[in-house]
Amino acid sequence: MTSFNPEEIQKRLSLPADLRLPVSVVDKLNRTPTLDQPLTRKNRRASLSEIGFGKLETYEKLDKLGEGTYATVFRGRSILTNKFVALKEIRLEQKEGAPCTAIREVSLLRNLRHANVVTLHDIIHTDRLLTLVFEYVDRDLKQYMDTCNNSMNMNNIRLFLFQLLRGLSYCHQRRVLHRDLKPQNLLITAKGELKLADFGLARAKSVPTKTYSNEVVT
């Protein structure tokens, strides 16, 4: 049987490079005879669960960042990577279940991987809450503009516009319409990277074409 090191296992499971795999998981995967074959969905899901994905205890909740009608967002920390994450807690109604905006956001973002689109790291489902784990970005374009007193450098405007259009182009190529572009939904990292966020009003463009609402936001 071929022995796999942690880096190879991470690649096979499509895990981030900075993830700290528990020794027990590496040992078990190395003992699995089918590891040198394509992983089945069942084996992959079981492996990810053992690492800690899909579990609330994998994330430490810190301070509250904001609250909306359906969801509350907290800054958290991943025990697997020791990095900050954003925890979006969506309250589940007993009769109605998850809001349609949450279902849309999950179904679309899980298939989007781009430097200018916020990354959805994990999904945790309990009886009361649906928790979406995102990469953490400490400010949005509105907050950035406030720090500049609404007088932004022209070079920065060009860079942000280029990244905005590049992120949108990626989404449109995958037939995803964002439909809620505004400064509060454009995140700005410390390095000046712009990321599209909040896909709660986004829609997948169906085939054949159907009619969509002209106005969905203020």
Salt bridges, closest charged atoms under 4 A:
ASP18 OD2 - LYS83 NZ 2.71
GLU50 OE2 - LYS28 NZ 2.61
GLU60 OE1 - ARG77 NE 3.81
ASP63 OD1 - ARG75 NE 2.92
GLU67 OE1 - LYS64 NZ 3.15
GLU89 OE2 - LYS61 NZ 2.84
GLU105 OE1 - LYS88 NZ 2.83
GLU135 OE2 - LYS195 NZ 3.57
ASP146 OD2 - LYS142 NZ 3.06
